[in-house]
Amino acid sequence: MPSSDASGSEAPGPDDEGVALDVPDWLLGRAQPSLPRERSWRARHGSFLEKTLGGIAHLVDSTLASEAASARNGLLQRLDPRVKLTSFVGLMIVGVLAHRLSTLGALIVLSVVLALASHLGLRRLAIRAWIFIPLLTVLIALPATTNWVSPGHPLLTCWHDSRAAFGPIHLPSTLAITEPGLLSAAQLVLRVTAVVSLAVLLTLTTKWNELLRALRVFRAPKMFVFMLAVTYRYVHLLIRFLRDMLLARKSRVVGPSSAAENRRFLGAGAAALFGKSQAMGEQVHSAMLARGYRGEVRTLGSRHLDRLDLVWTLSMSGVFAVMIWLGLASGRGF
């Protein structure tokens, strides 16, 4: 007969044959012993396996999203990759050489219009092009806005006639944000935003194999294009192999692992991944030779220029002509 404790719940006792029932503490709801500090921190924040799996899943999702975006029926998706690559390279060159804020702002507005016309949405463009890189550029350009780097008319004075020192380093007595410095920083930030926006639009609306094929317009070496194509294709297979390897370990581990165990698994996993990639490279090369590879990569699909490509080419030529004319008319460049 099982005995009862003070709370009224029955405690485990011997059964009819006199054998004690071994009920685990977690089933009875009893408090577990506290984990060590390192293990409890990993239990709250996740182990390196979970973080690596999350990173791999994010990478795969991002790749699938890019492939899905390039298959939509938008304006840029319907253009020939060769025409699109040539025009976007021209626009990015204009963005790099431009000095006027109006020209850089016009390129950013053009990228927004093209994103909407290509059914991408501003949220996707903002996440990929307008958050991390422009903010990093702002931090880089921030010292150039001060009179220490760009002397000129002060717009905002932080301190004046004050002696600040950090150990042996003595700062100037006056710190102010100048007009030339603010202008140069704005040019840098807008230039980076415009060029990155155009590059993101090009990669999101063009399939990778078509983009590599379009590189032949600029006389890119065949071997260079081939290595990029093979790397992009088979790096996803290696990522899948890594994901399966991490899932297999996670499914066989109960509770958090120690740092030493994680390091041993990391070394063994890196060696296994290297061996897998080497074996895969040999198999792929043998398969290519068996199928008649002689140094030239041939694809089944081929695209031809149509009316939309002609209209796009004429429109971009008009845009370049207007920008150059405005720059020559103002005498300050475009």
Buried (B, 14 or more C-beta within 10 A) or exposed (E): EEEEEEEEEEEEEEEEEEEEEEEEEEEEEEEEEEEEEEBEEBEEEBBBBEEBBEEBEEBBEEBEEBEEBBEBEBBBBBBBBBBBBBBBBBBBEBBEEBBBEEBBBBBBEBBBEBBBEBBBEEEBBEEBBBEEBBEEBBEEBEEBBBBBBBEBEBEEEEEEEEEEEEEEEEEEEBBBBBEBBBBBBBBBBBBBBBBBBBBBBBBBBBBBBBBBBBBEEEEEEEEEBBEBBBEBEBEEEBBEBBBEBBEEBBEEEEEBBEEEEBEEBEEEBEEEBEEBBEEBEEEBEEEBEEEEEEEEBEEEEEBEEEEEBEEBBEEBEEBBEEBEEBBEEEEEBB
